[in-house]
Amino acid sequence: MAMRGYFAMTRAEFRLFRREPFSIVFVLAFPLMMMMLLSAVFGNDQVDAQEVENGMLVWRGVTPVDYYTAASVAVIIAALGLMTLPIDLVGYRERGILRRLRSSSVSVWTLVSAQLTLALMTFVAGAPLMGGVAWLAYDATLPQDVIGVVVALLFGTVAFGAIGLLLATVMRSSRSAQGIGLLLFFAMWSISGTTPPRAVLPSGLRDVGNALPLTHLVTAVQDPWFGFGWSATDLAVLAAYTIAAGAPALWFFRWD
């Protein structure tokens, strides 16, 4: 019965996602467009890969195109967790859908599992598209350790899913969820190594970026993508975010 409810919820969420242009355009198109823009600006120069700023390799020893391709894949997960998930759940609460789901014996676990499954389905659609475009247009390097990249993205999906659920728990309206979600997304996007490389940022912004989940997700994806191995520290930080955000979100989740 529980699995039947999970599959039913997942199908319903997928149909709703397809009907929402904002989610599709922002979650899939925005990271792709920014990856193409940044790759076109900085190019695929092997010499730039050795550029040093503030004692750090600006492009982590790879070309700018490879750097932004791997980083932009992580942006899809952040967009899903910070905007799509909280906006959808708060909108359900406003329209009384959550109350009806609860009366139908749908558990919060079923609801969250369906949302995370949708996030993974979106990633499966968006990440290969992004990698394929970068490979065809800019001769970007494809992941050297696919399993490591998948593990990092799974950790990131769960972490940002927990953050999104926490936002949905504390936000009172879908408008506030959209505003706060956009603010958090662009704040993280600006200093987590997905726009300017972190090596060129002032030390204060680098320190702030060290505490952000997107920074650790970007590094956790980039390391196996470039063949640097798995980043245990970054995966541990993402797991800590999952617990820190997920536990109170599940405990205090409001159906109405």
C-alpha positions in Angstrom: 0.0 0.0 0.0 2.8 2.4 0.9 4.6 1.8 -2.4 1.4 2.2 -4.3 0.8 5.6 -2.7 4.4 6.6 -3.5 4.1 5.7 -7.2 0.7 7.5 -7.4 2.2 10.6 -5.8 5.2 10.5 -8.1 3.1 10.3 -11.2 0.9 13.1 -10.0 3.9 15.3 -9.2 5.4 14.7 -12.6 2.2 15.7 -14.4 2.0 18.9 -12.4 5.7 19.7 -13.0 5.2 19.4 -16.7 2.4 21.9 -16.6 4.4 24.5 -14.7 6.5 26.6 -17.2 8.5 28.4 -14.5 9.8 25.2 -13.0 10.8 23.7 -16.4 12.4 26.9 -17.8 14.2 27.9 -14.6 15.4 24.5 -13.4 16.5 23.2 -16.8 17.1 26.2 -19.1 18.7 28.7 -16.7 21.7 26.5 -15.7 22.2 25.5 -19.4 22.1 29.1 -20.7 24.5 30.3 -18.0 26.9 27.4 -18.6 26.9 28.3 -22.3 27.4 32.0 -21.7 30.3 31.5 -19.2 31.9 28.8 -21.3 31.8 31.2 -24.4 33.3 34.0 -22.3 36.2 32.1 -20.8 36.8 29.6 -23.5 38.6 26.3 -23.4 42.2 27.5 -23.1 44.6 25.0 -21.5 46.9 27.8 -20.4 44.2 29.4 -18.3 43.9 26.2 -16.4 47.2 27.0 -14.6 46.2 30.5 -13.6 46.7 31.2 -9.9 44.8 33.8 -7.8 45.0 34.2 -4.0 47.2 31.1 -3.8 44.5 28.9 -5.5 44.2 27.5 -9.0 41.4 29.6 -10.5 40.0 26.8 -12.6 41.1 24.0 -10.4 43.7 22.8 -13.0 41.1 22.2 -15.7 39.9 24.4 -18.6 37.1 27.0 -17.9 34.7 25.1 -20.0 35.2 21.9 -18.0 35.0 23.8 -14.8 31.6 25.4 -15.6 30.1 22.3 -17.2 30.6 20.3 -14.0 29.6 23.2 -11.7 26.4 24.0 -13.7 25.1 20.4 -13.3 25.1 21.0 -9.5 23.0 24.2 -10.1 20.1 22.1 -11.3 19.9 20.4 -7.9 20.1 23.7 -6.0 17.3 25.2 -8.1 15.0 22.3 -7.4 15.6 22.3 -3.7 15.5 26.1 -3.1 12.6 27.0 -5.4 10.6 24.2 -7.0 10.1 22.1 -3.9 9.2 24.8 -1.3 7.0 26.8 -3.8 5.1 23.6 -4.8 4.5 22.4 -1.2 3.5 25.9 0.1 1.2 26.2 -2.8 -0.4 22.9 -2.0 -0.9 24.1 1.6 -2.5 27.3 0.5 -5.0 25.4 -1.8 -5.8 22.9 0.9 -4.2 20.0 -1.1 -1.9 19.0 1.8 -4.9 18.8 4.1 -6.7 16.5 1.7 -3.6 14.4 1.3 -3.3 14.0 5.0 -6.9 13.0 5.3 -6.2 10.3 2.6 -3.4 8.9 4.9 -0.6 10.2 2.8 2.5 10.4 5.0 5.1 13.2 4.9 7.6 10.5 3.9 5.6 9.6 0.8 5.2 13.2 -0.1 8.9 14.0 0.3 10.0 10.8 -1.5 7.8 11.7 -4.5 9.3 15.2 -4.6 12.9 13.8 -4.4 12.1 11.3 -7.1 10.9 14.1 -9.3 14.1 16.0 -8.6 16.2 13.0 -9.7 14.1 12.6 -12.8 14.7 16.3 -13.7 18.4 15.9 -13.1 18.5 12.8 -15.3 16.8 14.9 -18.1 18.9 18.0 -17.6 22.5 16.8 -16.8 23.1 14.7 -19.9 21.6 17.6 -22.0 24.0 20.0 -20.4 27.0 17.7 -20.7 26.2 16.9 -24.4 25.8 20.6 -25.3 29.1 21.4 -23.7 30.8 18.5 -25.4 29.5 19.3 -28.8 29.8 23.1 -28.7 33.0 23.5 -26.6 34.7 20.1 -26.6 34.2 19.8 -22.8 35.4 16.7 -21.0 32.8 14.2 -20.0 32.9 12.8 -16.4 35.9 10.5 -15.7 34.2 8.9 -12.7 30.5 8.6 -13.5 29.7 6.7 -10.3 31.4 9.4 -8.2 29.4 12.1 -9.9 26.2 10.2 -9.4 26.9 9.7 -5.7 27.7 13.4 -5.2 24.4 14.4 -6.9 22.4 11.9 -4.8 23.9 13.5 -1.7 23.2 16.9 -3.1 19.6 16.0 -4.0 18.8 14.8 -0.5 20.5 17.7 1.1 18.8 20.4 -0.9 15.5 18.4 -0.7 15.8 18.7 3.1 16.5 22.4 2.8 13.5 22.9 0.5 11.3 21.0 2.9 12.5 23.2 5.8 11.7 26.3 3.7 8.2 24.8 3.0 7.7 24.2 6.7 8.4 27.8 7.8 7.1 29.8 4.8 3.5 31.1 5.1 2.7 31.7 1.4 3.9 30.6 -2.0 4.9 34.2 -2.8 7.2 34.4 0.2 8.6 30.9 -0.7 9.4 32.1 -4.2 11.0 35.3 -3.0 13.1 33.7 -0.3 14.0 30.8 -2.6 15.2 33.1 -5.3 17.2 35.2 -2.9 18.9 32.1 -1.4 19.5 30.6 -4.8 21.1 33.7 -6.3 23.1 34.4 -3.2 24.6 30.8 -3.2 25.0 30.8 -7.0 27.1 34.0 -6.8 29.7 32.9 -4.3 29.7 29.1 -4.5 32.0 28.8 -7.5 29.3 28.6 -10.2 29.8 32.1 -11.5 33.1 33.7 -10.5 35.6 31.0 -9.5 36.0 31.0 -5.8 39.7 31.8 -6.1 39.1 35.3 -7.4 36.6 36.2 -4.7 37.6 38.4 -1.7 38.5 36.3 1.4 35.4 37.3 3.3 33.1 36.0 0.5 35.2 32.8 0.3 34.7 32.3 4.0 30.9 32.7 3.6 31.0 30.4 0.6 32.7 27.7 2.7 29.6 27.4 4.8 27.1 27.1 1.9 25.9 23.7 0.7 26.2 24.6 -3.0 29.9 25.2 -2.6 30.3 21.7 -1.3 28.0 20.2 -3.9 30.0 21.8 -6.7 33.3 20.5 -5.4 31.8 17.0 -4.7 30.6 16.9 -8.3 33.8 18.4 -9.8 36.3 16.1 -8.1 35.1 12.8 -9.6 34.2 14.6 -12.9 37.9 15.7 -13.3 39.3 12.5 -12.0 40.4 13.9 -8.6 38.7 11.2 -6.6 35.8 11.4 -4.2 35.5 14.3 -1.8 34.7 12.7 1.5 34.7 16.1 3.3 32.2 17.7 1.0 29.9 14.6 1.0 30.0 14.7 4.8 29.0 18.4 4.8 26.1 17.6 2.5 25.0 14.8 4.8 25.2 17.2 7.8 22.9 19.6 6.0 20.5 16.8 5.3 20.2 16.0 9.0 20.3 19.6 10.2 17.5 20.7 7.8 15.6 17.5 7.4 15.1 16.6 11.1 13.2 19.8 12.1 11.4 19.9 8.7 9.9 16.5 9.2 9.2 17.1 12.9 7.4 20.4 12.4 6.0 20.0 8.9 2.6 21.7 8.7 -0.2 20.2 6.6 -2.4 23.3 7.0 
